[in-house]
Amino acid sequence: MAKRVALVTGANRGIGCEIVRQLAAAGIDAIGTSRDLAAGQAVGRKFGVRFVTLDVTQPASIDGLPDQLGLDVDRSGATPQGRGGIDILINNAGISMQGFDSSVARHTLDVNFFGALRVTDRMLPAMRAGGRIVLVSSGLGAAGVLAPALRSRFLSPMLTRDELVELMESFVRDVAAGTHTPKGWPSSAYRVSKVGLNALARVMARELRDDPRRILVNSGSPGWVRTAMGGSGAPRSPAEGARTPVWLAMLPDGGPTGAYFEDEREVLW
């Protein structure tokens, strides 16, 4: 039986690096992505995994991803073609920027939310039956950071992709206009990006409900981890932080979908 194939974005350091290590140790053909290919390849040599180049903010980079992986994916997004496919997609690439203004809001959402959305859309036609999509989120993305009226829109079971995208874009516009606080947003682009990811898991799970491939889509928090982003005072190691994303990637058939998890337990976010 052919090995399962996993693609992990932002895998050259921190939690992503540990995710590819754990997947490879479990016998999965793990492939990492990095904006800096040399940095990724250094990790790849250490763990025996392959790395490809990806900048999740650049549409051309995302569009070329299947070619780097040797996959013939119809560019219309209609069907997988010919060579192989992937079984697991873990959207781990993320940033947390200093300061807060419309530029920070725009770039943070472009990486953390829109990057994950676009990479998933590009790779979805190449996903095989029983596929798993994992969005690496954060406990800081709890919907409680939003004012009640805004929170109800994100938590609506009828929320559509277009509505979610418009909500995320409206945050950037409101920050630029200086109206984000009265409109119910927190002054944290990172938090909003993770709220969006959690909502995206629900939206995509509903979109894929009738897909015969039975793909599961979930978001999960690694917790506060000792990484360049989390800082040296965080209580968890990268190995501990990778545990829930890896667990979600290996859920059995019939497992949960459209949910958010912390420490391998579903949590109402």
C-alpha positions in Angstrom: 0.0 0.0 0.0 1.3 3.4 -1.0 2.3 5.8 1.8 -0.1 8.5 2.8 1.2 11.9 1.7 1.0 15.1 3.9 1.7 18.7 3.0 2.6 21.1 5.8 2.9 24.8 5.2 5.4 26.9 7.1 7.3 23.9 8.2 10.9 25.0 8.4 10.9 25.9 12.1 8.8 25.8 15.3 5.6 23.9 15.4 5.5 23.2 11.6 9.0 21.6 11.8 7.8 19.4 14.6 4.7 18.4 12.7 6.6 17.1 9.7 9.0 15.3 12.0 6.1 13.5 13.8 4.3 12.7 10.6 7.4 11.2 9.1 8.0 9.2 12.2 4.5 7.8 11.8 5.4 6.5 8.3 3.7 9.3 6.4 5.4 10.9 3.3 5.6 14.4 4.8 6.4 17.3 2.6 7.1 20.7 4.1 6.9 24.2 2.6 9.0 27.2 3.3 9.5 30.6 1.8 13.2 30.1 2.1 13.9 26.8 0.3 17.4 26.4 1.7 16.1 26.7 5.3 13.4 24.1 4.5 15.9 21.7 2.9 18.1 21.9 6.0 15.2 20.7 8.1 14.3 18.1 5.4 17.8 16.6 5.5 17.5 16.2 9.3 14.2 14.4 9.2 14.3 12.8 5.8 11.4 14.8 4.3 11.1 16.8 1.2 10.6 20.6 1.1 9.2 22.9 -1.6 9.0 26.7 -1.9 5.7 28.4 -1.0 4.8 32.0 -0.1 1.1 31.8 1.0 0.6 35.5 0.2 1.6 35.2 -3.4 -1.1 33.7 -5.8 1.6 32.7 -8.3 3.4 30.7 -5.7 0.2 29.0 -4.6 -0.8 28.2 -8.1 2.6 26.5 -8.9 2.4 24.3 -5.8 0.9 21.2 -7.5 3.6 21.4 -10.2 6.4 21.4 -7.5 4.7 18.3 -6.0 4.5 16.5 -9.3 0.7 16.6 -9.4 -1.4 17.1 -12.5 -4.2 19.2 -11.0 -6.7 20.8 -13.3 -6.2 24.5 -13.0 -9.9 25.1 -13.1 -10.0 23.2 -9.8 -12.4 20.6 -11.2 -10.7 17.3 -10.8 -7.4 15.6 -9.9 -5.5 14.4 -12.9 -3.1 11.6 -13.4 -0.2 11.5 -11.0 -0.9 10.9 -7.4 -2.4 13.2 -4.9 -2.2 14.1 -1.2 -4.0 12.8 1.9 -3.3 15.4 4.5 -3.0 19.2 4.3 -1.9 21.1 7.4 -2.2 24.9 7.1 0.4 25.9 9.7 2.0 29.0 8.1 1.3 32.0 10.3 2.6 35.3 11.7 2.1 37.5 14.6 3.2 41.1 14.0 4.2 43.9 16.3 2.0 47.0 16.4 -1.5 47.5 15.1 -2.7 49.4 12.1 -4.4 48.6 8.8 -1.1 47.4 7.2 -0.6 44.9 10.1 -4.2 43.8 9.8 -3.9 43.3 6.0 -0.7 41.4 6.1 -1.7 39.2 9.1 -4.9 38.2 7.5 -3.2 37.6 4.1 -0.9 35.0 5.8 -3.0 33.5 8.5 -6.5 33.4 7.0 -6.4 34.1 3.2 -3.2 32.1 2.8 -4.8 29.0 4.3 -8.0 29.5 2.3 -6.2 29.8 -1.0 -3.7 27.0 -0.4 -6.6 24.7 0.5 -8.6 25.7 -2.5 -5.6 25.0 -4.8 -4.9 21.6 -3.3 -8.4 20.4 -2.7 -8.8 18.9 -6.2 -5.6 16.8 -5.5 -6.9 15.4 -2.2 -7.6 11.7 -2.2 -10.5 9.8 -0.5 -10.3 10.0 3.3 -8.4 13.3 3.2 -7.8 15.5 6.2 -7.5 19.3 6.2 -6.1 20.9 9.4 -6.1 24.6 10.1 -3.6 25.5 12.9 -5.5 28.0 15.0 -5.1 29.4 18.5 -7.0 29.7 21.8 -6.7 33.5 21.2 -9.2 33.0 18.3 -12.2 32.4 20.6 -15.3 34.1 19.3 -15.7 35.8 22.7 -13.1 38.4 21.6 -15.9 39.8 19.4 -18.9 41.9 20.4 -22.1 39.9 20.6 -23.6 41.1 17.2 -20.4 40.4 15.4 -19.9 37.1 17.2 -23.3 35.8 16.2 -22.4 36.4 12.5 -19.3 34.3 12.8 -21.0 31.5 14.7 -24.1 31.4 12.4 -24.5 27.8 11.1 -25.6 29.3 7.8 -22.4 31.4 7.3 -21.2 31.2 3.7 -17.7 31.5 2.4 -18.5 34.8 0.7 -19.9 36.2 3.9 -16.9 35.0 5.9 -14.5 36.6 3.4 -16.5 39.9 3.5 -16.3 39.8 7.3 -12.5 39.5 7.2 -12.2 42.2 4.7 -14.4 44.5 6.7 -12.1 44.2 9.6 -9.2 45.6 7.6 -11.4 48.4 6.3 -12.7 49.2 9.8 -9.1 49.3 11.2 -8.1 51.7 8.4 -11.2 53.9 9.2 -10.5 53.8 12.9 -14.0 52.3 13.5 -13.0 48.7 14.4 -13.6 49.1 18.2 -17.2 50.6 18.0 -18.0 47.9 15.4 -17.0 45.1 17.8 -13.6 44.1 16.7 -10.6 43.6 19.1 -7.4 45.5 18.5 -5.6 42.4 17.5 -5.2 41.2 13.9 -3.8 37.9 15.1 -6.9 37.1 17.1 -9.2 38.0 14.3 -7.2 35.9 11.8 -7.7 32.9 14.1 -11.4 33.6 14.6 -11.6 33.5 10.8 -9.8 30.2 10.6 -12.1 28.5 13.1 -15.1 29.8 11.1 -13.5 28.6 7.9 -13.3 25.0 9.2 -17.0 25.0 9.7 -17.7 26.6 6.3 -15.5 24.2 4.4 -16.8 21.2 6.3 -20.3 22.1 5.2 -19.1 22.7 1.6 -17.6 19.2 1.5 -20.5 17.5 3.3 -21.6 15.7 0.1 -18.2 15.2 -1.4 -17.7 11.4 -1.9 -14.1 11.6 -0.7 -15.3 12.0 2.9 -12.7 14.8 3.6 -12.6 16.0 7.2 -11.8 19.7 8.0 -11.0 20.9 11.5 -9.1 23.6 13.3 -7.0 23.1 16.4 -4.8 25.0 18.8 -1.2 23.9 19.6 -1.3 25.9 22.8 1.3 28.4 24.0 4.6 27.0 22.6 8.2 27.9 22.9 8.9 29.2 19.4 10.1 32.4 17.8 6.5 33.5 17.9 5.5 32.2 21.3 8.7 33.2 23.1 11.0 31.4 25.5 8.6 31.7 28.5 5.9 29.5 26.9 5.0 26.4 28.9 4.9 23.9 25.9 7.6 22.5 23.7 7.2 22.4 19.9 6.7 18.6 20.3 3.7 19.2 22.6 2.4 21.9 20.4 2.4 19.6 17.3 0.4 16.9 19.1 -3.1 18.2 18.4 -2.5 19.1 14.7 -0.9 15.7 14.1 -3.8 14.0 15.9 -6.3 15.8 13.7 -4.4 14.8 10.6 -4.8 11.2 11.5 -8.4 11.1 12.6 -10.2 7.8 11.7 -12.9 7.7 9.0 -16.2 9.0 10.3 -14.4 11.4 12.7 -15.5 14.9 13.5 -15.5 17.7 11.0 -16.0 21.4 11.1 -14.9 21.6 14.8 -12.2 23.3 16.9 -9.9 21.3 19.2 -7.6 21.9 22.1 -5.5 19.1 23.6 -7.3 16.6 21.3 -10.7 17.6 22.7 -13.4 19.5 20.9 -14.0 22.9 22.4 -16.8 25.4 21.7 -14.8 28.4 20.4 
